[in-house]
Amino acid sequence: MAESLELSVDLGRGLRLRSPVMVASGTFGYGFDAPQVDRSALGAIVTKGTTLRPRDGNAPNRIAETASGMLNAIGLQNPGVEHVARVFAPQWATWDVPVIVNVAGDSVDEYIAVARRLDGVPGIAGLELNISCPNVSDGLQFGVDPGLAAELTGAVRVVTRLPLWVKLTPNVTDIVAIARAVENAGADALSAINTYVGMAIDVRRRRPVLSRGTGGLSGPAIKPLALHAVWEVAAEAGIPVIGIGGITTAADALEFLLAGAAAVQLGTVNYTWARAARDVHDGVAAYLQEHGLRGVGDLPIRSATVLTHA
Ligand SMILES: Cc1cc2nc3c(=O)[nH]c(=O)nc-3n(C[C@H](O)[C@H](O)[C@H](O)COP(=O)(O)O)c2cc1C
């Protein structure tokens, strides 16, 4: 590999990742369950969504296979922020890869409490807010309303010095409006996207396959949709965009980087291919070299091409 090749990416607030390839929240636990994964290929690990108190999650069935993807309704099963800060973070502090904690909650106050507990804890490199959670006060998801999404982002921003990423839900009419709102409220980066709401019905039993009825669709099935969302958000954003959704190969990751993402996260593929992050990392490096590009930052095609809807 050429020595001048620049695989590292700057995600703001002093956080530079050595690789643009991360593993996505909920598909890599807290980083302890897959010792066979080569961490040296990872830019960062994003943890399972973490709440103030431990949660058991939903009853089975919590996952279902679909054509080129999967549905999940895990229900934020996690050990709670205290366990994360006391037991997991000291171990992460000894690792050579940054760990970003994905934060979830039922209310603005819960997000604030989790963020506050994690601020300044060695081993925690940043926070990613999962705003696809319903707010108990009105049942509305934070991420579907620009005002609510901005209020949440701003409230967390003031209680942490950590890099703050906000993870956008694609289940909205105008994702760019939400992106703008959270950027203005102080987000350092935008993670795009979370899962699409979907469902499957068991025709033999005549009821939904998932215990909750609906779930989040992920995997290759959503890649073109996610790519389009990233394309739209990246055109407007003044902060880095992290592309997520159905990435399986280096070619998939390159599509997101060409669309304007500064980095990518791999989710569902981790269940079927433990070497995915290494392969994607190496494939992106080989592409840069083949095309005479110096780094990931040279990839976005926006300035060279103007595309609109057909
Ligand atoms: C089983 C499962 C659990 C997930 N849990 C979370 C979570 O706790 N918080 C979150 O923000 N996203 C969660 N996600 C969403 C992923 O991080 C990712 O945004 C989504 O799956 C799309 O990427 P993919 O198609 O590569 O999987 C989860 C996804 C799956 C499949």
The ligand as an SDF file (V2000), in Angstrom:
LIG
                    3D

 31 33  0  0  0  0  0  0  0  0999 V2000
  -30.3340   -6.4960   15.7690 C   0  0  0  0  0  0  0  0  0  0  0  0
  -30.1300   -5.0150   15.5870 C   0  0  0  0  0  0  0  0  0  0  0  0
  -30.0790   -4.1800   16.7060 C   0  0  0  0  0  0  0  0  0  0  0  0
  -29.9070   -2.7930   16.5510 C   0  0  0  0  0  0  0  0  0  0  0  0
  -29.8240   -2.0020   17.6470 N   0  0  0  0  0  0  0  0  0  0  0  0
  -29.6110   -0.6640   17.5060 C   0  0  0  0  0  0  0  0  0  0  0  0
  -29.4850    0.1800   18.6520 C   0  0  0  0  0  0  0  0  0  0  0  0
  -29.5320   -0.2700   19.8070 O   0  0  0  0  0  0  0  0  0  0  0  0
  -29.3100    1.5180   18.4430 N   0  0  0  0  0  0  0  0  0  0  0  0
  -29.2180    2.0580   17.1740 C   0  0  0  0  0  0  0  0  0  0  0  0
  -29.0530    3.2770   17.0420 O   0  0  0  0  0  0  0  0  0  0  0  0
  -29.3110    1.2740   16.0740 N   0  0  0  0  0  0  0  0  0  0  0  0
  -29.5010   -0.0600   16.2190 C   0  0  0  0  0  0  0  0  0  0  0  0
  -29.5840   -0.8630   15.0950 N   0  0  0  0  0  0  0  0  0  0  0  0
  -29.5000   -0.2500   13.7460 C   0  0  0  0  0  0  0  0  0  0  0  0
  -28.1120   -0.4280   13.1060 C   0  0  0  0  0  0  0  0  0  0  0  0
  -27.1040    0.1780   13.8940 O   0  0  0  0  0  0  0  0  0  0  0  0
  -28.0810    0.1570   11.6730 C   0  0  0  0  0  0  0  0  0  0  0  0
  -28.3660    1.5430   11.7260 O   0  0  0  0  0  0  0  0  0  0  0  0
  -29.0980   -0.5120   10.7560 C   0  0  0  0  0  0  0  0  0  0  0  0
  -29.1870   -1.9010   11.0240 O   0  0  0  0  0  0  0  0  0  0  0  0
  -28.7810   -0.3170    9.2700 C   0  0  0  0  0  0  0  0  0  0  0  0
  -27.5000   -0.8220    8.9570 O   0  0  0  0  0  0  0  0  0  0  0  0
  -27.2770   -2.3160    8.3330 P   0  0  0  0  0  0  0  0  0  0  0  0
  -28.2480   -2.4560    7.1880 O   0  0  0  0  0  0  0  0  0  0  0  0
  -25.8500   -2.3580    7.9320 O   0  0  0  0  0  0  0  0  0  0  0  0
  -27.5990   -3.2830    9.4330 O   0  0  0  0  0  0  0  0  0  0  0  0
  -29.7640   -2.2470   15.2390 C   0  0  0  0  0  0  0  0  0  0  0  0
  -29.8020   -3.1050   14.1160 C   0  0  0  0  0  0  0  0  0  0  0  0
  -29.9740   -4.4710   14.2690 C   0  0  0  0  0  0  0  0  0  0  0  0
  -29.9880   -5.3490   13.0520 C   0  0  0  0  0  0  0  0  0  0  0  0
  1  2  1  0
  2  3  1  0
  2 30  2  0
  3  4  2  0
  4  5  1  0
  4 28  1  0
  5  6  2  0
  6  7  1  0
  6 13  1  0
  7  8  2  0
  7  9  1  0
  9 10  1  0
 10 11  2  0
 10 12  1  0
 12 13  2  0
 13 14  1  0
 14 15  1  0
 14 28  1  0
 15 16  1  0
 16 17  1  0
 16 18  1  0
 18 19  1  0
 18 20  1  0
 20 21  1  0
 20 22  1  0
 22 23  1  0
 23 24  1  0
 24 25  2  0
 24 26  1  0
 24 27  1  0
 28 29  2  0
 29 30  1  0
 30 31  1  0
M  END
$$$$
